[in-house]
Structures are given as structure tokens and as C-alpha cells.
Amino acid sequence: MALKVRVVNEAGRRWRMQATLAALAAAALASPGVQAAMNFCAAPAMQTSERTNADPGVKALVKMVQSHVNDQPKPVARLHTEGTLPHEGIYDESIEAEKDLSLMRDAALAWRATGDERYLRLVDRFLLAWVTTYQPSFNPIDETNFESLILAYDLTASALPVRTRNPANAFITKMVTGYVEDIDKQKRPLTGTYRNNWQSHRIKLISMGAFTIDDRKLINAAQRLFVEHVGDNIAPDGSTVDFAERDALRYVTYDLQPLVTAALAARRHNRNWLAERASSGARLADALNWLTPYAMGTKTHEEFVHSSVPFDAKRREAGLPGYSGEWDPKNAAELFHLAARLDGRYAPVALRLAPTPPAWLAVCLPLPAR
């Protein structure tokens, strides 16, 4: 009889434990401040046995973050670099402030790779400071580097305190919604900065943010706007609007890198945007294929010779590198390392341009797409 009672009690204890765990899981899902849905990085936490034998890229990134582990955030309410040269307006202050954004991304990756709580605490204080200070301007050139803030949140949301998670989620929602509304109120067909590289940067922020907060309505808007922009920006032969306007491969890269980043966010949710075909027949893959011979050095191009944009001449006269002379294919190294994560066919191009990817990408997506 005693044995029977123990068995019954043990069964009851297991049932109560399962019920408690189920209730906790339901409560977590229903709690305010939804956790981010992993959208971009693979970057699983490494096993203890692997940490001492980590990839050199991982070690380099962790070492860099470790040197900033006690830094304090320096958020600003506004950033502005678009259309200005170094030392003009708030250009210099904006560039300095943006270092916070990449640092929080790298700290999030360092935490995922090592489990060291110091890096999570860095993300927590930087993220909270920025999302409660910065006011979105919806200028995509000024705000393109907020991809790093979105990525930092995406990697850490499940471990962040509610006091940070809620305002961060609200900030990303506000930014994404604002960009979608801004585009949707424009007259069709889209023109000007709503079909050139500016729109690529809008699409990137919308896509990364929408997948991160896992908002179905915004995800659908992201896909709709991505396909529309591919049709507006990429010609059937793979060349881009910006190449026609700027006569510069630098701007082809600037067009495509945000779109590849957006496609990587979608890829983590089993959507293949690389092959998405616009009504014109254009695809992102076509534009990457068009750029490949220049990246491989079989074709060359003299930059900005026939640009129709006065600011390009201003930057050339100011002596900024890359605004005259032959295009340096290394300008597309990060683009092709990102593209290689979408399709392994781009890996040889990426490796030719740079034997190793940027440290953050080595940690974020360590293996090329297969």
C-alpha cells in the first residue's frame, strides 16, 4: 500500500510540475514586452568546451568588447550625416554616437558566444539609453546603422529585463511602422529617393525590425515593399537606378547591401527573397550577378564620371576617398560575404575580396549558405 501511495504521489508531483511549467510558458507568452523572434544570426551560445578553442574572429570580437565592458552609453536624440561632409553640422558627433550602436551589437554577439553576463549588462544599459532618448527622423541614411540596435535586441530580448524589453520593442515598432506609413503615402510609381538607395535602407530597417518583433502585418508589408523596390530599382539586366544616376559602383553596393541584409532576415523565417521576382522580372540575384564581374576584376569602372548628383562632385573636391578614380572591388567585400550566407555561389567572390568576413558576421553567421 505504501508503495502504491508513493507511486500515486510521484505521478501527481510530475503532473503538477508539468502543469506549472505549462502555466509559466503561457504566462511568458502572454506577458507584456514580447520576446524577439530570432531573425538574423545563427550565433548559438557556444559549449564550454568550445570557448577556449573559438574561431579567431570570435576571439577578436570578444576581446574588443571586453575592452569596452565598462563603457557608458552616449545616446543622442538625433543623428544627421546625410548630405554633409566631415566637420559639417553634427556629422562628427553623429559618427561618434553611432559607435554605441555597433558596440551593443558586438556585445550581444559576445554574450551569445560566451555566456558572460557582463556583455549582456552592456547591451541592457546601452539599449535602454538609446530607445528612451533617440527620436526617429525617418531619414534612412541617417538611421541605417540602427540595424545594429535591432540586431542587439534580437539576440538578447529573451534575457533582457522587462524595463528594457518593453521600450525597445515599442521603439522598433514605432520605427518600422513609421517607415511603412511614409512609403505607403507616396504616389505610385515611386520616384526619387523612394526608388534609389534610400529606399533600400528603408526596406532593410523595416524588414529587420518586422521579423525581430514578429509582427505578421509588418512582415507582410516588408515583403510587399521589398518586391516593389526590386522592380523599381533593379533593371531586367541587373543594373540599378543608382548606377544610372551616379555612374558609380560604390552606389550599386550601397543599393544592394541593405537588400541582401533584408533578405537574410527573411531567410531565417524560410522566405527566399533572393529569388523573389518583381512584376518587371527583376530579382536581387540578377543585380548581384551583374556586379560580380566588377568584383572579380574582369570588368573595371571609373567612378562618378557622369554622376548627375552635385553632392558627388562636392565630395570628390573635398578629397574623400572613393569618389574618383577606378572602383576598388574591396568596397563590395561585406556585401558579398553577406550574399554568401544567402547563396554559396557568392562565397568565392567574397573570399577573393576578403579572406575573412567582418568579425561581427563571422560570429553572427559563421558558415556560408549551402
C-alpha positions in Angstrom: 0.0 0.0 0.0 2.8 2.4 0.9 4.4 1.7 -2.5 1.2 2.4 -4.3 0.8 5.7 -2.4 4.3 6.7 -3.3 3.7 5.9 -7.0 0.5 7.9 -7.0 2.2 10.8 -5.2 5.1 10.7 -7.6 2.7 10.8 -10.6 0.8 13.7 -9.0 4.1 15.6 -8.4 5.1 15.1 -12.1 1.7 16.3 -13.3 1.8 19.4 -11.0 5.3 20.2 -12.3 4.2 19.8 -15.9 1.2 22.0 -15.2 3.3 24.6 -13.5 5.8 24.7 -16.4 3.0 25.0 -18.9 1.5 27.8 -17.0 4.8 29.6 -16.8 5.3 29.2 -20.5 1.8 30.5 -21.2 2.4 33.5 -18.9 5.7 34.3 -20.6 3.9 34.3 -24.0 1.1 36.5 -22.7 3.4 38.9 -20.7 3.9 42.4 -22.0 7.1 43.0 -24.0 7.1 40.1 -26.4 10.4 38.4 -26.9 12.1 38.9 -30.2 11.8 36.1 -32.8 15.3 35.2 -33.8 15.6 36.7 -37.2 19.2 37.1 -38.4 22.1 35.5 -36.5 22.7 31.8 -36.1 25.2 32.5 -33.2 24.1 29.9 -30.7 25.8 30.1 -27.3 28.9 28.0 -27.5 29.6 25.0 -25.4 32.0 25.5 -22.5 34.5 23.1 -24.1 34.5 25.1 -27.3 35.1 28.5 -25.8 38.8 28.2 -25.4 39.1 27.0 -29.0 36.9 29.6 -30.5 37.3 30.8 -34.1 39.8 33.7 -34.3 37.0 36.0 -35.4 35.1 35.2 -32.3 38.1 35.8 -30.1 38.8 39.1 -31.8 35.3 40.3 -31.3 35.1 39.2 -27.7 38.5 40.9 -26.9 37.3 44.1 -28.5 34.0 44.1 -26.5 35.9 43.2 -23.3 37.9 46.4 -23.6 34.6 48.4 -23.6 32.8 46.4 -21.0 32.5 49.3 -18.5 31.7 52.0 -21.1 28.7 54.1 -20.6 26.2 54.9 -23.4 26.2 58.3 -25.0 22.8 58.4 -26.7 21.6 61.4 -28.7 18.1 62.4 -29.7 19.1 63.0 -33.3 21.7 61.8 -35.8 22.5 63.5 -39.1 25.2 62.6 -41.6 23.2 62.6 -44.9 24.3 65.2 -47.4 27.0 66.6 -45.1 30.8 66.3 -45.1 33.1 65.6 -42.1 33.1 68.6 -39.7 29.8 70.0 -41.1 26.8 70.3 -38.8 26.5 67.4 -36.4 28.3 65.0 -38.7 31.2 64.3 -36.4 29.1 64.0 -33.3 26.7 61.6 -35.2 29.6 59.3 -36.3 30.9 59.2 -32.8 27.5 58.4 -31.3 26.9 55.7 -33.8 29.8 53.7 -32.3 27.4 52.9 -29.5 25.1 51.0 -31.9 27.8 48.7 -33.3 29.2 48.2 -29.8 25.8 46.9 -28.5 25.5 44.6 -31.5 29.0 43.2 -30.8 28.3 42.9 -27.1 25.2 40.9 -27.9 27.2 38.6 -30.1 29.9 38.3 -27.4 27.3 37.3 -24.9 25.8 34.7 -27.2 29.2 33.2 -27.9 30.5 33.2 -24.3 27.5 33.4 -21.9 29.4 36.2 -20.0 26.7 38.3 -18.2 28.9 41.4 -18.4 28.2 41.6 -22.1 24.5 41.2 -21.6 24.6 44.0 -19.0 26.4 46.3 -21.5 23.6 45.6 -24.1 20.9 46.3 -21.5 22.2 49.7 -20.4 23.1 50.8 -24.0 19.8 49.6 -25.5 17.7 51.2 -22.7 19.6 54.5 -23.0 19.1 54.7 -26.8 15.5 53.7 -27.1 14.5 56.2 -24.4 16.5 59.0 -25.9 16.6 58.8 -29.7 13.7 60.2 -31.7 13.3 58.6 -35.2 13.6 61.1 -38.0 12.7 58.5 -40.7 15.7 59.6 -42.7 17.0 56.2 -43.8 20.6 57.4 -44.5 20.9 58.9 -41.0 19.3 55.8 -39.4 20.7 52.9 -41.4 23.0 51.9 -38.6 20.1 51.2 -36.4 20.3 47.8 -37.9 22.9 47.1 -35.2 20.4 48.1 -32.4 17.7 45.9 -33.9 20.2 43.0 -34.1 21.4 43.6 -30.5 17.7 43.4 -29.3 17.0 40.4 -31.5 19.9 38.5 -29.9 19.2 39.4 -26.3 15.5 40.1 -25.9 14.7 36.8 -24.2 17.2 37.6 -21.4 16.5 41.4 -21.1 14.5 42.7 -18.1 11.0 43.9 -18.9 12.0 47.5 -18.2 14.3 47.3 -21.2 12.5 44.9 -23.4 9.2 46.8 -23.5 10.6 50.2 -24.5 12.9 48.5 -27.0 10.1 46.6 -28.6 8.0 49.8 -28.7 10.9 51.8 -30.3 11.4 49.2 -33.1 7.7 49.0 -33.7 7.5 52.8 -33.9 10.4 53.0 -36.3 9.2 50.2 -38.6 5.6 51.4 -38.6 6.7 55.0 -39.4 8.8 53.9 -42.4 6.0 51.7 -43.8 3.4 54.6 -43.4 5.8 57.0 -45.0 6.3 54.8 -48.1 2.7 53.9 -48.4 1.5 57.5 -48.5 3.7 58.2 -51.6 2.2 58.4 -55.0 2.9 55.4 -57.3 5.0 54.7 -59.2 7.6 55.7 -56.6 10.2 58.2 -57.7 13.3 60.0 -56.4 14.6 58.7 -53.0 11.7 56.3 -52.9 13.3 54.2 -55.6 17.0 54.7 -55.1 19.4 53.6 -52.4 17.4 55.5 -49.7 14.6 53.0 -50.2 17.0 50.1 -49.9 17.9 51.3 -46.5 14.2 51.8 -45.5 13.5 48.3 -46.7 16.3 46.9 -44.6 15.2 48.6 -41.4 11.5 47.6 -42.0 12.4 44.0 -42.7 14.9 43.5 -39.8 12.5 45.2 -37.4 9.4 43.4 -38.5 10.9 40.0 -38.3 12.5 40.8 -35.0 9.3 41.8 -33.3 7.5 39.1 -35.2 4.6 41.3 -36.3 2.8 39.5 -39.1 1.2 42.7 -40.6 4.6 44.4 -40.7 6.3 41.3 -42.1 3.8 41.2 -44.9 4.4 44.9 -45.6 8.1 44.3 -45.6 7.8 41.6 -48.3 5.4 43.7 -50.4 7.7 46.7 -50.3 10.9 44.6 -50.9 9.4 43.1 -54.1 8.1 46.5 -55.2 11.6 48.1 -54.7 13.4 45.3 -56.6 11.1 46.2 -59.5 11.7 49.9 -59.1 15.4 49.8 -58.5 16.8 46.9 -60.5 16.6 46.8 -64.3 16.0 43.4 -66.0 19.7 43.3 -66.9 20.6 43.6 -63.2 21.9 47.2 -63.2 20.4 49.6 -60.6 18.8 53.0 -60.7 21.7 54.4 -58.7 24.3 53.2 -61.2 22.4 55.1 -63.9 22.2 58.3 -61.8 25.6 58.2 -60.1 27.7 56.3 -62.6 29.3 54.6 -59.6 29.6 51.0 -58.5 30.0 52.4 -55.0 26.3 53.1 -55.1 25.4 49.8 -56.6 26.9 48.3 -53.4 25.1 50.8 -51.4 21.8 49.8 -53.1 22.3 46.1 -52.7 23.8 45.5 -49.3 20.7 46.7 -47.4 18.6 44.5 -49.6 20.8 41.4 -49.0 20.6 42.2 -45.3 16.8 42.3 -45.5 16.8 39.0 -47.4 18.9 37.4 -44.7 16.3 38.4 -42.1 13.6 36.8 -44.3 15.8 33.7 -44.8 15.7 33.0 -41.1 11.9 32.7 -41.5 12.1 30.4 -44.5 11.4 33.1 -47.1 13.7 33.2 -50.1 13.8 36.9 -51.2 17.0 36.4 -53.2 14.9 34.8 -55.9 11.7 36.9 -55.5 10.8 38.2 -58.9 9.2 41.7 -59.3 6.5 42.3 -61.9 9.3 43.6 -64.2 11.0 40.3 -64.0 13.9 41.7 -61.9 15.4 39.8 -59.0 18.0 40.7 -56.3 20.1 37.8 -57.6 20.3 39.5 -61.0 21.8 42.6 -59.5 24.4 40.6 -57.6 25.2 38.7 -60.8 25.6 42.0 -62.7 28.1 43.3 -60.1 30.1 40.1 -59.9 32.4 40.6 -62.9 33.4 44.0 -61.5 34.0 42.4 -58.0 36.1 39.7 -59.6 38.2 42.3 -61.6 37.2 41.1 -65.1 35.5 44.4 -65.6 36.6 47.8 -64.3 34.8 51.2 -63.8 35.9 54.8 -63.4 33.7 56.2 -60.6 31.3 59.1 -60.7 32.5 60.5 -64.1 28.9 61.1 -65.3 27.1 61.5 -62.0 24.1 63.7 -62.1 24.2 64.4 -58.3 26.1 67.6 -57.3 27.0 66.2 -53.8 29.2 63.6 -55.5 31.3 66.4 -57.1 31.4 68.1 -53.7 32.8 65.0 -52.0 35.3 64.5 -54.8 36.5 68.1 -54.4 36.8 67.6 -50.7 39.2 64.7 -51.4 37.1 62.0 -49.8 38.4 58.5 -50.9 36.3 56.5 -53.4 34.7 59.5 -55.2 37.1 59.5 -58.1 39.3 57.0 -59.9 38.7 53.3 -60.6 36.3 51.5 -58.3 38.0 49.3 -55.7 36.3 45.9 -55.6 37.1 45.5 -51.9 34.3 48.1 -51.4 31.9 45.1 -52.0 33.6 42.7 -49.7 31.0 42.8 -46.9 28.2 42.8 -49.5 29.4 39.5 -51.0 30.2 38.0 -47.6 26.5 38.7 -46.7 25.4 37.3 -50.0 27.4 34.2 -49.5 25.2 33.5 -46.5 22.2 33.5 -48.8 23.8 31.5 -51.6 27.1 29.7 -51.5 27.7 30.6 -55.2 28.9 34.1 -53.9 31.4 32.6 -51.4 34.3 32.5 -53.9 33.7 36.2 -54.7 33.6 37.1 -51.1 36.8 35.2 -50.2 38.6 36.8 -53.1 37.7 40.2 -51.9 38.5 39.4 -48.2 39.7 36.1 -46.9 37.7 36.5 -43.7 34.4 38.3 -43.2 34.0 41.2 -40.8 34.3 40.0 -37.2 30.6 40.6 -36.4 29.5 38.5 -39.3 32.0 35.7 -38.5 30.2 35.3 -35.2 26.7 36.1 -36.4 26.6 33.7 -39.4 29.8 31.6 -39.2 29.0 29.3 -42.0 28.3 30.2 -45.7 25.0 29.1 -47.1 25.0 25.7 -48.6 
